[in-house]
Amino acid sequence: VQLVESGGGLAQAGGSLRLSCRFSGSTFGLYVMNWYRQGPGKQRELVAMITSGQSTNYADSVKGRFSIIRDNADNAVYLQMNHLKPEDSAVYYCKASHTMRIGPEYWGQGTQVTVSS
């Protein structure tokens, strides 16, 4: 499995960014897709996840501001980030984990998001 993220960059507080994660190398529908982030000096944390059936879950810190979107036809997952805050600044990672919890988890290379106040 290969995961390639894109879409990070610099945004102002209150602005928006959309991250993309392209999946290849296996059957996309067998994987739960996740977005994690790791800020400076912080542990990596789960931001949002989505199953192949489109069930979602969000960290409390992003509920109502971020949306995870899955395109099963295009083997891609997106993270739409609105009303950004400086504390959202982090490296964002895409992760794929098998729905049956078998085999390894796969991570993308990460994409930097920086939100200025």
ChimeraX commands (.cxc) that place a marker at each C-alpha (Angstrom):
marker #1 position 0.00,0.00,0.00 radius 0.5
marker #1 position 1.21,3.47,-0.88 radius 0.5
marker #1 position -0.29,6.68,0.46 radius 0.5
marker #1 position 0.56,10.07,-1.02 radius 0.5
marker #1 position -0.65,13.21,0.71 radius 0.5
marker #1 position -0.91,16.68,-0.75 radius 0.5
marker #1 position -2.60,19.98,-0.08 radius 0.5
marker #1 position -0.79,21.29,2.96 radius 0.5
marker #1 position 0.52,24.79,3.20 radius 0.5
marker #1 position 0.06,28.11,4.91 radius 0.5
marker #1 position -3.32,29.52,5.88 radius 0.5
marker #1 position -4.56,32.37,8.00 radius 0.5
marker #1 position -6.66,31.79,11.08 radius 0.5
marker #1 position -10.25,31.38,10.01 radius 0.5
marker #1 position -9.23,30.13,6.60 radius 0.5
marker #1 position -9.54,26.75,4.93 radius 0.5
marker #1 position -7.34,24.05,3.47 radius 0.5
marker #1 position -8.11,20.72,1.85 radius 0.5
marker #1 position -5.75,17.81,2.23 radius 0.5
marker #1 position -5.73,14.85,-0.16 radius 0.5
marker #1 position -4.49,11.30,0.29 radius 0.5
marker #1 position -4.20,8.98,-2.70 radius 0.5
marker #1 position -4.26,5.22,-1.99 radius 0.5
marker #1 position -2.73,2.57,-4.22 radius 0.5
marker #1 position -1.42,-0.97,-4.05 radius 0.5
marker #1 position -4.37,-2.82,-2.59 radius 0.5
marker #1 position -8.17,-2.83,-2.37 radius 0.5
marker #1 position -9.21,0.54,-1.01 radius 0.5
marker #1 position -12.54,-0.72,0.28 radius 0.5
marker #1 position -10.82,-3.06,2.73 radius 0.5
marker #1 position -9.24,-0.21,4.66 radius 0.5
marker #1 position -10.31,2.27,7.25 radius 0.5
marker #1 position -8.75,5.62,6.42 radius 0.5
marker #1 position -7.50,8.01,9.05 radius 0.5
marker #1 position -5.98,11.46,9.34 radius 0.5
marker #1 position -3.53,12.07,12.17 radius 0.5
marker #1 position -1.51,15.11,13.06 radius 0.5
marker #1 position 1.59,15.87,15.08 radius 0.5
marker #1 position 2.35,19.36,16.26 radius 0.5
marker #1 position 5.75,20.57,17.50 radius 0.5
marker #1 position 6.61,18.84,20.77 radius 0.5
marker #1 position 3.32,16.95,20.78 radius 0.5
marker #1 position 2.30,13.35,20.35 radius 0.5
marker #1 position 0.67,12.24,17.15 radius 0.5
marker #1 position -3.11,12.36,17.52 radius 0.5
marker #1 position -6.07,11.06,15.58 radius 0.5
marker #1 position -7.98,13.82,13.83 radius 0.5
marker #1 position -10.62,11.91,11.88 radius 0.5
marker #1 position -11.40,8.49,10.51 radius 0.5
marker #1 position -13.77,7.04,7.93 radius 0.5
marker #1 position -14.78,3.49,7.08 radius 0.5
marker #1 position -15.52,2.13,3.63 radius 0.5
marker #1 position -19.18,2.47,4.55 radius 0.5
marker #1 position -18.68,6.21,5.17 radius 0.5
marker #1 position -18.98,6.07,8.97 radius 0.5
marker #1 position -16.90,8.85,10.48 radius 0.5
marker #1 position -15.42,9.88,13.79 radius 0.5
marker #1 position -13.66,13.11,14.76 radius 0.5
marker #1 position -11.48,14.41,17.54 radius 0.5
marker #1 position -13.40,16.80,19.75 radius 0.5
marker #1 position -10.98,19.60,18.86 radius 0.5
marker #1 position -12.01,19.55,15.18 radius 0.5
marker #1 position -15.69,18.64,15.33 radius 0.5
marker #1 position -17.78,21.08,13.36 radius 0.5
marker #1 position -14.73,22.49,11.56 radius 0.5
marker #1 position -13.16,19.54,9.74 radius 0.5
marker #1 position -14.76,17.00,7.43 radius 0.5
marker #1 position -13.28,13.72,6.25 radius 0.5
marker #1 position -14.47,12.68,2.82 radius 0.5
marker #1 position -13.91,9.36,1.14 radius 0.5
marker #1 position -14.13,8.74,-2.61 radius 0.5
marker #1 position -14.23,4.97,-3.07 radius 0.5
marker #1 position -14.29,5.31,-6.86 radius 0.5
marker #1 position -11.11,7.38,-6.88 radius 0.5
marker #1 position -9.25,5.60,-4.05 radius 0.5
marker #1 position -8.82,8.85,-2.20 radius 0.5
marker #1 position -9.61,10.43,1.12 radius 0.5
marker #1 position -9.75,14.12,1.84 radius 0.5
marker #1 position -9.68,16.31,4.91 radius 0.5
marker #1 position -11.56,19.57,4.47 radius 0.5
marker #1 position -10.38,21.95,7.17 radius 0.5
marker #1 position -12.43,25.09,7.80 radius 0.5
marker #1 position -12.21,27.79,10.44 radius 0.5
marker #1 position -8.58,26.96,10.98 radius 0.5
marker #1 position -6.85,27.93,14.20 radius 0.5
marker #1 position -3.14,28.38,14.95 radius 0.5
marker #1 position -3.30,25.28,17.13 radius 0.5
marker #1 position -4.20,23.25,14.03 radius 0.5
marker #1 position -0.63,23.77,12.82 radius 0.5
marker #1 position 0.99,20.36,12.51 radius 0.5
marker #1 position 2.24,17.75,10.12 radius 0.5
marker #1 position -0.81,15.83,8.92 radius 0.5
marker #1 position -0.53,12.15,8.10 radius 0.5
marker #1 position -2.82,9.78,6.27 radius 0.5
marker #1 position -3.05,6.23,7.62 radius 0.5
marker #1 position -4.67,3.10,6.23 radius 0.5
marker #1 position -5.63,0.23,8.51 radius 0.5
marker #1 position -7.30,-3.00,7.43 radius 0.5
marker #1 position -10.93,-3.33,8.48 radius 0.5
marker #1 position -10.22,-6.80,9.91 radius 0.5
marker #1 position -7.22,-5.43,11.82 radius 0.5
marker #1 position -4.86,-7.76,10.00 radius 0.5
marker #1 position -1.54,-6.88,8.46 radius 0.5
marker #1 position 0.43,-3.70,8.96 radius 0.5
marker #1 position -0.84,-0.15,9.10 radius 0.5
marker #1 position 0.35,2.15,6.34 radius 0.5
marker #1 position 1.34,5.79,6.68 radius 0.5
marker #1 position 1.86,8.56,4.22 radius 0.5
marker #1 position 4.85,10.86,4.29 radius 0.5
marker #1 position 2.98,13.72,5.92 radius 0.5
marker #1 position 2.12,17.22,4.79 radius 0.5
marker #1 position 2.77,20.41,6.75 radius 0.5
marker #1 position -0.08,22.71,7.71 radius 0.5
marker #1 position 0.75,26.06,9.22 radius 0.5
marker #1 position -1.94,28.45,10.44 radius 0.5
marker #1 position -0.94,32.02,11.18 radius 0.5
marker #1 position -2.82,34.21,13.63 radius 0.5
marker link #1:1,2 radius 0.2
marker link #1:2,3 radius 0.2
marker link #1:3,4 radius 0.2
marker link #1:4,5 radius 0.2
marker link #1:5,6 radius 0.2
marker link #1:6,7 radius 0.2
marker link #1:7,8 radius 0.2
marker link #1:8,9 radius 0.2
marker link #1:9,10 radius 0.2
marker link #1:10,11 radius 0.2
marker link #1:11,12 radius 0.2
marker link #1:12,13 radius 0.2
marker link #1:13,14 radius 0.2
marker link #1:14,15 radius 0.2
marker link #1:15,16 radius 0.2
marker link #1:16,17 radius 0.2
marker link #1:17,18 radius 0.2
marker link #1:18,19 radius 0.2
marker link #1:19,20 radius 0.2
marker link #1:20,21 radius 0.2
marker link #1:21,22 radius 0.2
marker link #1:22,23 radius 0.2
marker link #1:23,24 radius 0.2
marker link #1:24,25 radius 0.2
marker link #1:25,26 radius 0.2
marker link #1:26,27 radius 0.2
marker link #1:27,28 radius 0.2
marker link #1:28,29 radius 0.2
marker link #1:29,30 radius 0.2
marker link #1:30,31 radius 0.2
marker link #1:31,32 radius 0.2
marker link #1:32,33 radius 0.2
marker link #1:33,34 radius 0.2
marker link #1:34,35 radius 0.2
marker link #1:35,36 radius 0.2
marker link #1:36,37 radius 0.2
marker link #1:37,38 radius 0.2
marker link #1:38,39 radius 0.2
marker link #1:39,40 radius 0.2
marker link #1:40,41 radius 0.2
marker link #1:41,42 radius 0.2
marker link #1:42,43 radius 0.2
marker link #1:43,44 radius 0.2
marker link #1:44,45 radius 0.2
marker link #1:45,46 radius 0.2
marker link #1:46,47 radius 0.2
marker link #1:47,48 radius 0.2
marker link #1:48,49 radius 0.2
marker link #1:49,50 radius 0.2
marker link #1:50,51 radius 0.2
marker link #1:51,52 radius 0.2
marker link #1:52,53 radius 0.2
marker link #1:53,54 radius 0.2
marker link #1:54,55 radius 0.2
marker link #1:55,56 radius 0.2
marker link #1:56,57 radius 0.2
marker link #1:57,58 radius 0.2
marker link #1:58,59 radius 0.2
marker link #1:59,60 radius 0.2
marker link #1:60,61 radius 0.2
marker link #1:61,62 radius 0.2
marker link #1:62,63 radius 0.2
marker link #1:63,64 radius 0.2
marker link #1:64,65 radius 0.2
marker link #1:65,66 radius 0.2
marker link #1:66,67 radius 0.2
marker link #1:67,68 radius 0.2
marker link #1:68,69 radius 0.2
marker link #1:69,70 radius 0.2
marker link #1:70,71 radius 0.2
marker link #1:71,72 radius 0.2
marker link #1:72,73 radius 0.2
marker link #1:73,74 radius 0.2
marker link #1:74,75 radius 0.2
marker link #1:75,76 radius 0.2
marker link #1:76,77 radius 0.2
marker link #1:77,78 radius 0.2
marker link #1:78,79 radius 0.2
marker link #1:79,80 radius 0.2
marker link #1:80,81 radius 0.2
marker link #1:81,82 radius 0.2
marker link #1:82,83 radius 0.2
marker link #1:83,84 radius 0.2
marker link #1:84,85 radius 0.2
marker link #1:85,86 radius 0.2
marker link #1:86,87 radius 0.2
marker link #1:87,88 radius 0.2
marker link #1:88,89 radius 0.2
marker link #1:89,90 radius 0.2
marker link #1:90,91 radius 0.2
marker link #1:91,92 radius 0.2
marker link #1:92,93 radius 0.2
marker link #1:93,94 radius 0.2
marker link #1:94,95 radius 0.2
marker link #1:95,96 radius 0.2
marker link #1:96,97 radius 0.2
marker link #1:97,98 radius 0.2
marker link #1:98,99 radius 0.2
marker link #1:99,100 radius 0.2
marker link #1:100,101 radius 0.2
marker link #1:101,102 radius 0.2
marker link #1:102,103 radius 0.2
marker link #1:103,104 radius 0.2
marker link #1:104,105 radius 0.2
marker link #1:105,106 radius 0.2
marker link #1:106,107 radius 0.2
marker link #1:107,108 radius 0.2
marker link #1:108,109 radius 0.2
marker link #1:109,110 radius 0.2
marker link #1:110,111 radius 0.2
marker link #1:111,112 radius 0.2
marker link #1:112,113 radius 0.2
marker link #1:113,114 radius 0.2
marker link #1:114,115 radius 0.2
marker link #1:115,116 radius 0.2
marker link #1:116,117 radius 0.2
view
